[in-house]
Amino acid sequence: MAEKSPQDLGHHARFDPPFHFFVLPVFIASWVTSVVVLVRHPGFYSAWGVVFAMAALVAVTKIRTNALKVQDRIIRLEERLRLTALLAESERSQIAKLSEDQLIGMRFASDEELAGLVQRAVSENLSRRDIKKAVRSWRPDYWRV
């Protein structure tokens, strides 16, 4: 379930406790343990244990990063739809000028400040972080994975 604590620039990143505090540490500890076993008992099977543990660690990390990439794609689509609905007809051409990072940064801006922020992002080439800093009325994203 999504948490409902207030979000702002300093408090919007999210930890996924099962992943960050259990799965990832277990896989890291397994890799370290396999290296220790290899050092203490060199051989093909202990070397293979290191390779296998590293492959598992890479797989777990890639699974997480791929999920985040998919979520970023969805956020970009959501923001394009939101911008299309909220911007005046004459301003909609600005949507195509926004980078992927800029679109992702826009998700925290309130509807009222969105048009001005789009203009600034395009004219000043604001980064995702700069856009987040410029948001005055934070629109929380509680569903980020």
N, C-alpha and C positions, 0 to 999 in steps of 0.2 A: 504494500500500500504506500502511496506517496505521502511524504511528510508535509506538514502544513506550517512549519516555522517560517517566519518572515524572510524574504530574500532581498538581497541588494548586491551591489558590486562585490563587496567583501565576503558575502555569504550566499553564493548560489551554486558553487560546485557541489557535487554530491558524491558521497561514498556509498558504495553498495556493500554493506558489512559482510554478507556471505562471500562475496568475491574478494574484496580488499583485505579482510581480516581472517579469512579461513582458507579459501581455495588457493589464492596466490601464495600466501606464506607456506602452505603445505607443499606446493609444487617447488618453491624455491628451496625449502628445507630438504626435499627429496633429492634435488639436484646436488646440493651441498653434501648431503650424506653419500650420494653415489660417488662423488669426487673423493671423499675421505676413504671410502671402501677401495677405490682404485689405487689410491696412494698406499694404503696399508696392505692390500692384497692385489698386486698388479696381475692382470691376465685379461684374456679375451672377454669373459663374461662381466667382469667388473668394468671394463672399458665400454662394453655394450650398455651396461647400466647407466653410465654417464651420458652416452648418446641418446638412449631412450628417455631418460629424465629431462634432457635438454629439449628433445622433440616435444615432449608433453608440455613443458613450460612454454615453449614457443606456440604450441597449439592453443593453450589456454589464453595466452596473451592476444593471439590473432583473433580468437573467437570474440574477445571483449572489444578489440579495436574495430573489427568488422561490424559489430552491432552498433557502435558509436557512429561509424561512417553511414550506415543505413539511416540512423536517426537524424544525422545532419542532412541527408538528402530529403527526408520527410519535412524537416524544419524549413529548408529552403523552399520546398513546394508550398507549405503552409504560409510562409511569409509572402511569397509571390501572389498567392490568392488573396491574402489579407490586404496587401498593397493595392491590388487591382480593385478591390471593393472600397478601399478608403481614400485613395488618391483621386484627385480630379482628373478628368479625361486628359487635360493638357499636361499633367504631371506623370502620367503612366509610362511615358517613354523613358523615364529615369530608371524604371525597374530593371531594364535590360543592361543598364550601366553599372549596376551593383554587382560586386564580386560575391562569390560563395560565402566567404567569411563575413562580409558586410550583411548579407541576408540573415546569416545565423545570429549575428549580434543584434539585429533589429527585433528579435523575438521578445526582448525584454522591454521594449518601448511601448508606452501606452498608445492607444489609438489617437489621442489628441496631439501628441508630439511627433507622431510618425512622419508626417509630410515634411516638417522642418528638418528632421533628422536625415531623411532620404536626401534632401537637397545638400545638406552639409556633408554627408558621406560621399556623395558624388563629386562635389566641388572641391572638398579638402582631402579626398582619398583617405578617409578615416579607416583605421584598422578595426577589427572586431572589438578589441579592448577599448579603443577610443570611443566607439559607439556605445559600449556599455557604460563608460564613464560619463558620457553626455546624457544618458537617460535620467530624467528628473522624477518621473513617476513610474516606478518599477512594476512591470507586469510579470509576476512569478511564473516559472516553468517548473511545476512539481513532478512532471512525468519524465524528466530526463533520466536515462538509464545510467 
